[in-house]
Amino acid sequence: MDNKIEEYVKNLNNDDPEVRKEAALEIGKSGNPEGIEPLIKAFNDEKPQVRFQAAKSLGEIGKPAVEPLLKSLKTDEEGNIKKYVTLALKEIGDNSVVDDLIAVLNDADFAVRKFAAKSLGEMGDKKAVEPLIESLTDEDWGVRVATLKALGDIGDERAIDPIKKARRAAKGDKDFKKVANKALKKINK
């Protein structure tokens, strides 16, 4: 292992969260694939800013991180890792992972479903439209809102009627209706 990477990896276990976050940042800047596994392990860090930076850094490393991330996505039973894996995959922006992100729209953890919907929206692949439409009926409000935003970001007209239907079903929920209206506006541009 390269000496610099070795030092950064060691710093991922430092007591100071700022040092851990900085280490994750530097590993990403280096682009060195030797940092992939330690960054994935950092998804278990107690501090969200460290987990978030690890995901962004994996995004910077790019393509070499896709396979290890997909492996973590399929084997991890804890939501935290899955959430940040979906974020890292979105950061990489490789549309070959769209099907994998679509699959986690059905995860048991609502936060994972929410991150997946958000990531799919930001990636903008129209293949995600139908599965996202199904997520408009998710039991979790946050997932439904993330789904509305994602459908608005993708901008596919197939989502118009399902969004209107979800908006009608959200009786008295002004916030949900506001997000639905924004999504419809984006699609109708």
Long-range contacts (C-beta under 8 A, 24 or more apart in sequence): 1-34, 2-30, 2-32, 2-34, 4-30, 5-30, 5-32, 5-34, 5-35, 8-35, 9-34, 9-35, 9-38, 12-38, 12-39, 12-41, 12-42, 12-45, 17-45, 17-46, 17-47, 17-49, 17-50, 20-45, 20-47, 20-50, 21-47, 21-49, 21-50, 21-53, 24-50, 24-53, 24-54, 24-56, 24-57, 25-53, 25-56, 25-57, 27-57, 27-61, 28-53, 28-56, 28-57, 28-58, 28-59, 28-60, 28-61, 29-57, 29-60, 31-60, 31-61, 31-62, 32-61, 33-61, 33-64, 33-65, 35-61, 36-61, 36-64, 36-65, 36-68, 37-68, 39-65, 40-68, 40-69, 40-72, 40-81, 40-85, 43-72, 43-80, 43-81, 43-83, 43-84, 43-85, 44-78, 44-80, 44-81, 51-80, 51-84, 52-84, 52-87, 54-84, 54-88, 55-84, 55-85, 55-87, 55-88, 55-91, 56-87, 56-88, 56-91, 58-88, 58-91, 58-92, 59-88, 59-90, 59-91, 59-92, 59-93, 60-91, 62-92, 62-94, 63-92, 63-94, 65-92, 66-92, 66-94, 66-96, 66-97, 69-97, 70-97, 70-100, 73-100, 73-104, 79-107, 79-109, 79-111, 79-112, 82-107, 82-109, 82-112, 82-115, 83-109, 83-111, 83-112, 83-115, 84-115, 86-112, 86-115, 86-116, 86-119, 87-115, 87-119, 89-119, 90-118, 90-119, 90-122, 90-123, 93-123, 95-123, 95-125, 98-123, 98-125, 98-127, 98-128, 99-127, 101-128, 102-127, 102-128, 102-131, 105-131, 105-132, 105-134, 105-135, 110-138, 110-139, 110-140, 110-142, 110-143, 111-142, 113-138, 113-140, 113-143, 114-140, 114-142, 114-143, 114-146, 115-146, 117-143, 117-146, 117-147, 117-149, 117-150, 118-146, 118-149, 118-150, 120-150, 120-154, 121-146, 121-149, 121-150, 121-151, 121-152, 121-153, 121-154, 122-150, 122-153, 124-153, 124-154, 124-155, 125-154, 126-154, 126-156, 128-154, 129-154, 129-156, 129-158, 129-159, 130-158, 132-159, 133-158, 133-159, 133-162, 136-162, 136-163, 136-165, 136-166, 137-166, 141-176, 144-176, 145-175, 145-176, 145-179, 148-176, 148-179, 148-180, 148-182, 148-183, 149-179, 149-182, 149-183, 151-183, 151-187, 152-182, 152-183, 152-184, 152-185, 152-186, 152-187, 153-186, 155-186, 155-187, 155-189, 156-187, 157-187, 159-183, 159-187, 160-184, 160-187, 160-188, 163-187
